[in-house]
Amino acid sequence: MMEDDKSDNPPKVIIPHVWFGHQSSSHIPFIRASLKTQIDHLSLLSIEIDSFAGVSENEKDELRQNLLKQYAPHDSHVRVSELAAFVDDQVEVLTKEKSAFLRKFSTPFMNLAIPIVLLSSALSEALINSMVATGFIMAGRSELFSLFDRMEIREKWRLGPRLISDTIKVDTGNHLFGRLKELVDLRNAFTHCKIDITSSDSVARIKGTSHRKILINSHGRKLLIGFGSLPDALFDLIVDSISDHSVRFPLAASSFRFSV
């Protein structure tokens, strides 16, 4: 008789934590590590972006040859001189500084921007969930967590600390809360994306997702890096407002920042 194949039930990837007799586990360190990796990749891409000096003649020649190979099989009836002129026009358009810049960097930039937004949002929610869950366990009010968990992420940050203790004062006027709103709006635009489409007779229309674009310029890149540091900054804002160290220490530990 064959032994049961246990490969379908791999061990869970979690970080365990024990404090004051309580036990907890979390994926937070892995979310944070994944986010850091994306931020590091963005920093490397930024160096390449800032050093962009246009398209060299060698790159233009390579593009020209690639286009000739691409079009020639489909345009064998076209004169060689006409095909060459057409390709030269394409090369001229594609190698203009703005077009060349976007063609080179728009895809790798957005390949980083989207996961940074999603991971920053995920870490933001994970941290406030962890903090409030820890606070409820300490206060013997664990039954309240199911109610708290129904809140939208911005409400969790605004109301969650007060649910733990009304002595915890949250400065919701801090600029970090404005940045959180911006992050969540972008997250929603990506995760609930809808196209903007209008019928040919312009009678019917479905309005698509509307949000501020993430630009490839230095401001846009700083915005993304700011999103990456936002979850821990919000967490520290709350923890720093707690004067009672018997409460402050376990709540601070709920960020799992000490974990590898």
Residue pairs with C-beta under 8 A, 6 or more apart in sequence:
12 25
13 27
13 30
14 25
14 26
14 27
15 25
15 26
15 27
15 28
15 29
15 30
15 256
15 259
16 23
16 24
16 25
17 23
17 24
17 25
17 26
17 253
17 256
17 259
18 24
19 250
19 253
20 250
22 137
22 138
22 250
24 130
24 133
24 134
24 254
26 126
26 130
26 256
27 126
28 123
28 126
28 127
28 130
28 255
28 256
28 259
29 256
29 259
29 260
31 119
31 122
31 123
31 126
32 123
32 231
32 232
32 256
32 257
34 115
34 119
35 116
35 119
35 120
35 123
35 228
36 228
38 112
38 115
38 116
38 119
38 228
39 116
39 224
39 225
39 228
41 112
42 112
42 113
42 116
42 221
42 224
42 225
43 225
45 105
45 108
45 109
45 112
46 218
46 221
48 105
49 105
49 109
49 216
49 221
50 218
52 101
52 104
52 105
54 95
54 97
54 100
55 63
55 95
55 100
59 95
60 91
60 95
63 91
63 94
63 95
64 87
64 88
64 91
67 87
67 90
67 91
68 83
68 84
68 87
71 83
71 86
71 87
72 83
75 83
78 86
93 99
94 100
94 103
101 216
102 216
105 216
106 216
109 216
110 214
112 224
113 214
113 220
113 224
114 190
116 224
116 227
116 228
117 183
117 186
117 187
117 190
117 214
117 224
117 227
118 187
118 190
118 191
119 228
120 183
120 227
120 228
120 230
120 231
121 153
121 183
121 184
121 187
123 231
123 232
124 153
124 157
124 180
124 183
124 230
124 231
124 234
125 153
125 156
126 231
127 231
127 232
127 234
127 235
127 254
127 255
128 153
128 156
128 157
128 160
128 234
128 235
129 149
129 156
130 254
130 255
130 256
131 160
131 161
131 164
131 235
131 238
131 251
131 254
131 255
132 145
132 148
132 156
132 160
132 161
132 163
132 164
133 142
133 145
133 254
134 250
134 251
134 253
134 254
135 161
135 163
135 164
135 165
135 247
135 251
136 142
136 144
136 145
136 148
136 163
136 164
138 247
138 250
139 164
139 165
144 163
148 156
148 159
148 160
148 163
151 159
151 160
152 184
153 180
153 184
154 177
154 180
154 181
154 184
157 170
157 177
157 180
157 234
158 170
158 172
158 177
161 168
161 170
161 238
161 241
162 168
162 170
164 247
164 251
165 247
167 242
167 243
167 244
168 238
168 241
168 242
169 241
170 237
170 238
170 241
171 237
171 241
174 237
176 230
176 233
176 234
176 237
177 234
179 226
179 227
179 230
180 230
180 234
182 212
183 227
183 230
185 211
185 212
186 211
186 212
186 214
188 211
189 209
189 210
189 211
192 209
193 208
193 209
194 206
194 207
194 208
194 209
195 206
195 208
195 209
196 205
196 206
196 207
196 208
196 209
197 205
197 206
197 208
198 204
198 205
199 205
214 220
214 223
214 224
232 255
232 257
235 255
238 251
239 248
239 251
239 252
242 248
242 251
